[in-house]
């Protein structure tokens, strides 16, 4: 009986330590996101003790948010965190840019009929639903902006807004204002790219 109590006490202690470490990490992320609040207004929202914070604000009149998500832990693999940025500014075209190494890591990813083009030295895939869309895109300008946002998992560009997700191995460093703000600025530039005139 004493062994059961000792094992339960150790398990409880481990759980408390893990929750405390998680809280410390999210406290630091919270402080980083407060820099966005200071710069752009808006607010940082946090629901509880060890809950991931998120930021809601505006950039040049467009609503935007920064949030943290995590993939389910796979056996033998560490939990993967993502930093998501949503910018509600409409683009002129609909397309997706995906990191090739991220696509290759996705097990069981659905294979859809899409038109793709390799960009940035084959590090990324530019994916569209129809060849006509690809002809209207200014690929060199898209490539130059993708290089400025590198690295990221994917960015969805649409007439409703842009969503970018980047993998993070260090949430505290990766949510610092000086690292994330240039990504927000470049996403806005990407949304403003005009379509090429049809010949």
C-alpha positions in Angstrom: 0.0 0.0 0.0 2.8 2.4 0.8 4.3 1.8 -2.7 1.1 2.8 -4.3 1.0 6.0 -2.3 4.6 6.8 -3.2 3.9 6.2 -6.9 0.8 8.4 -6.8 2.7 11.1 -5.0 5.5 11.0 -7.6 3.0 11.1 -10.5 1.2 14.1 -8.9 4.5 15.9 -8.4 5.5 15.3 -12.0 2.1 16.6 -13.2 2.5 19.7 -11.0 6.0 20.4 -12.3 4.9 20.0 -16.0 2.0 22.3 -15.5 4.2 24.9 -13.8 6.7 24.7 -16.7 3.9 25.1 -19.1 2.6 28.1 -17.2 6.1 29.7 -17.2 6.4 29.2 -20.9 2.9 30.7 -21.7 3.7 33.6 -19.3 6.7 34.5 -21.4 4.6 34.2 -24.6 2.0 36.4 -23.0 4.6 39.1 -22.3 5.8 38.9 -25.9 2.2 39.3 -27.2 1.8 42.4 -25.0 4.4 44.1 -27.3 1.8 43.8 -30.1 -0.8 45.3 -27.8 1.5 48.2 -27.1 2.2 48.7 -30.8 -1.2 48.1 -32.4 -3.7 48.2 -29.6 -6.1 45.3 -29.3 -5.7 42.8 -26.5 -4.1 39.6 -25.3 -6.6 37.0 -24.2 -5.8 34.2 -21.8 -8.4 31.9 -20.3 -6.6 30.4 -17.3 -3.6 29.2 -15.3 -1.7 27.3 -18.0 -3.7 28.3 -21.1 -2.1 29.5 -24.3 -2.5 33.2 -24.7 -3.7 34.8 -28.0 -3.6 38.2 -29.4 -6.4 40.1 -31.2 -5.7 43.4 -32.8 -5.6 45.5 -36.0 -2.9 46.1 -38.6 -3.5 49.0 -41.0 -7.2 48.7 -40.5 -7.3 44.9 -41.0 -8.1 42.6 -38.1 -5.4 40.2 -37.2 -4.7 37.6 -34.6 -1.8 35.5 -33.3 -2.5 32.2 -31.6 -0.7 29.0 -30.5 -1.8 25.5 -31.4 -0.3 22.1 -31.0 -0.5 18.8 -32.8 -1.5 15.7 -30.8 1.6 14.0 -29.4 2.6 11.0 -31.5 4.2 8.0 -29.8 7.9 8.7 -29.5 7.7 12.2 -30.9 7.7 15.5 -29.1 4.6 17.7 -29.2 4.8 20.1 -32.2 3.7 23.7 -31.6 2.5 26.1 -34.3 2.2 29.9 -34.3 -0.8 30.9 -36.4 -1.3 34.4 -37.8 -4.6 35.4 -39.3 -4.8 38.7 -41.2 -8.2 39.7 -42.5 -7.2 41.6 -45.6 -8.5 40.3 -48.9 -6.0 39.2 -51.6 -6.7 39.4 -55.3 -6.2 35.6 -55.8 -6.7 32.3 -54.0 -3.6 30.1 -53.6 -1.5 28.3 -51.0 2.2 28.2 -50.4 3.4 25.1 -48.5 6.8 24.2 -47.2 7.9 21.1 -49.1 9.5 19.5 -46.0 6.3 20.1 -44.0 4.2 18.5 -46.7 6.5 15.5 -46.9 6.2 15.0 -43.1 2.4 14.9 -43.1 1.4 11.3 -42.9 -1.8 10.4 -44.7 -2.2 13.8 -46.3 -4.9 13.7 -48.9 -3.8 13.9 -52.5 -6.0 16.3 -54.3 -5.9 17.4 -58.0 -4.1 20.7 -57.7 -1.8 22.7 -59.9 1.5 23.2 -58.2 4.7 25.0 -58.9 8.0 24.8 -57.0 9.3 28.1 -55.8 12.3 29.4 -53.7 14.7 26.7 -54.9 12.1 24.0 -54.4 11.7 24.7 -50.7 8.0 25.6 -51.2 5.1 24.6 -53.3 2.8 27.2 -54.7 -0.6 25.4 -55.1 -3.7 26.7 -57.0 -7.0 25.0 -57.9 -6.7 25.9 -61.6 -3.9 26.7 -64.1 -5.6 29.9 -65.1 -5.0 31.3 -61.5 -1.3 30.4 -61.8 -0.9 32.4 -65.0 -2.3 35.5 -63.2 0.1 35.3 -60.3 3.3 37.4 -60.1 5.5 34.5 -59.2 8.8 36.5 -58.8 7.2 38.9 -56.3 5.5 36.1 -54.4 8.8 34.3 -54.1 10.6 37.4 -52.8 7.9 37.8 -50.1 8.0 34.1 -49.2 11.7 34.4 -48.6 11.1 37.2 -46.2 8.6 35.1 -44.2 10.7 31.9 -44.3 10.4 29.5 -42.5 6.8 28.6 -42.2 4.6 25.5 -42.7 2.1 27.1 -45.0 0.3 30.3 -45.9 -3.2 30.3 -47.3 -3.9 33.4 -49.4 -7.6 34.1 -50.3 -10.1 36.8 -51.0 -11.2 36.5 -47.4 -7.8 36.9 -45.8 -4.5 35.2 -45.1 -3.6 32.5 -42.6 0.0 31.6 -41.9 1.3 28.8 -39.7 4.9 28.3 -38.7 6.4 25.5 -36.7 8.0 26.5 -33.5 10.7 24.7 -31.5 11.0 27.6 -29.0 7.7 29.4 -28.4 9.3 32.1 -26.2 11.8 33.2 -28.9 9.5 32.6 -31.8 6.8 34.9 -30.5 9.1 37.8 -29.8 7.8 41.0 -31.5 11.0 41.5 -33.6 10.5 38.0 -35.1 6.8 38.0 -35.7 6.1 41.6 -36.7 8.0 41.4 -40.0 5.9 38.3 -40.9 2.7 40.3 -40.3 4.1 43.2 -42.4 5.0 40.8 -45.2 1.6 39.1 -45.1 0.0 42.5 -45.6 2.3 43.1 -48.6 1.4 39.8 -50.1 -2.3 40.6 -49.8 -1.8 43.8 -51.9 -0.1 42.0 -54.9 -2.1 42.7 -58.0 -2.9 40.0 -60.5 -1.1 40.1 -63.8 -3.0 41.5 -66.7 -4.3 38.8 -69.1 -2.7 39.0 -72.5 
